[in-house]
Amino acid sequence: MARDQLTVLTALDVAKTQWYHFTAIVIAGMGFFTDAYDLFCISLVTKLLGRIYYHVDGAPKPGTLPPNVSAAVNGVAFCGTLAGQLFFGWLGDKLGRKKVYGITLILMVVSSIASGLSFGSSPKGVMATLCFFRFWLGFGIGGDYPLSATIMSEYANKRTRGAFIAAVFAMQGFGILGGGIVALIISSAFDHQYKAAPYSVDPIGSTVPEADYVWRIVLMVGAIPAALTYYWRMKMPETARYTALVAKNAKQAASDMSKVLQVDIEAEEEKVAKLSAKESNSFGLFSREFLKRHGLHLFGTASTWFLLDIAFYSQNLFQKDIFTAIGWIPPAASMNAIHEVYKIARAQTLIALCSTVPGYWFTVALIDYMGRFAIQMMGFFFMTVFMFALAIPYHHWTLKPNRIGFVAMYSLTFFFANFGPNATTFVVPAEIFPARLRSTCHGISAAAGKAGAIVGAFGFLYAAQSKDPSKRDAGYPAGIGVKNSLIMLGVINFFGMVCTLCVPEPKGKSLEELSGENEEDGEAATTASNRTVPAV
């Protein structure tokens, strides 16, 4: 039984949904909009970078980025994100959520602009500076994961906390959509202004000099939404849970939340002192006590996010085949450079509209009714089923009459990723750990996810290559082929279901009840270990 709950925290737990909740969702969500825009917009312009900087005279097809350059340009932001999640997650618990929140935003704005200003007298120079700035962009984005989730969970009420945190994450869908729309507008305007023949007619003239502005503008636009929210982020007060339970300043917590909730809240300095004196509120991340109480939970949140992101980021392998198969993207040689950007952006925008965005909002609508555990288990189950359904009769799906079926199955796989573990793996780590370790543990879980993203995006890029040299992408060694890669992804999703059993169900409980921060020393460990079995 939870005891000694502070009045200020009870007030937050039972507060009706108010304007400040929506303000917090927008402020935290715009960070996620920017994160998704910046991480995914590079895939819209990589083909253009290949045409501009790696053109080969006399080649039958336009220039493409060499495998190592492509991996670096696409993957360096993931490496930065992983590092940022660990560093800023830890810093958020040491300095406070609000202080660190501003630093990550400035880093994202500066790095977005700098990415578009990448310079050099040779292709290698331009790619090197682009990779350098995208690493630091990723580093800032990484900080946004644990801080946005933690701030939202600490501001939300018990009843709708899941929906609020999921709504912040769902802005990622709009970020992907926004990237596609911006690329559509810019490429359409440049294509209209600077007419050029297709590559097959005029290989050199098909890439006009002004095409170099297109990718730079697309990357730099990502700074705008982040810059717009900086003022509002700095105006947000520090969360009451950090101020009271970590900084131990009861007066400040009561004063801040009185303004936010527009009610009078008493400052309970004695109660804060009593809570901080308890042994159950002083153990560290690397202590035996943490391992006993939350070790299994941290394993559950980190492993499920790792396994999910392997499958989620492997989708890039199949997108180009799908787009080409259904005629959304014609052969590269039949288009000029800027028109190719338009076609790729159109395809990504349609996928985001039809599959990505709806999945996120299904989670927002249902997470506080179905619970996190049920949604995550269901998502992994359907992802497993659809991956095997794509893999086992793979030859059947490659035949022209069956390609629409392949697209439908593919879309459903990623609908259930978003209405499933892609959202819940973000939500749960922000709810189940103590306030003084919450941001750190979310950062560790998210970093495990980004390690999975690197495996999914690059390990499977090599693994999915055909053993037949004529069907392989230029410059890649032989792999195990797409069919075997899909079977492996199905197995990975199955293990995601197994690891979900280690994740507790936070639905309807206060954060202190979940973390054991308000319980008597003797009973806290017992309740923490009991919570591993999800509530139905």
Salt bridges, closest charged atoms under 4 A:
ASP4 OD2 - LYS274 NZ 3.64
ASP4 OD2 - LYS278 NZ 3.87
ASP13 OD1 - ARG241 NH2 2.93
ASP57 OD1 - HIS55 NE2 3.01
ASP93 OD1 - ARG97 NH1 2.67
ASP144 OD1 - ARG233 NH1 3.00
GLU154 OE2 - ARG97 NH2 2.67
GLU154 OE2 - ARG438 NH1 2.58
ASP191 OD2 - HIS339 ND1 3.13
ASP212 OD2 - ARG216 NE 3.17
GLU268 OE2 - LYS271 NZ 3.39
GLU269 OE2 - LYS251 NZ 3.97
GLU289 OE1 - LYS292 NZ 3.88
GLU289 OE2 - ARG293 NE 2.76
GLU340 OE1 - ARG51 NE 2.81
ASP368 OD1 - ARG372 NH1 3.06
GLU431 OE2 - ARG161 NE 2.61
GLU431 OE2 - ARG372 NH2 2.67
ASP473 OD2 - LYS320 NZ 3.75
GLU512 OE2 - ARG241 NE 2.76
GLU517 OE1 - ARG438 NH2 3.79
GLU520 OE2 - ARG3 NH1 3.81
GLU523 OE1 - ARG3 NH2 3.78
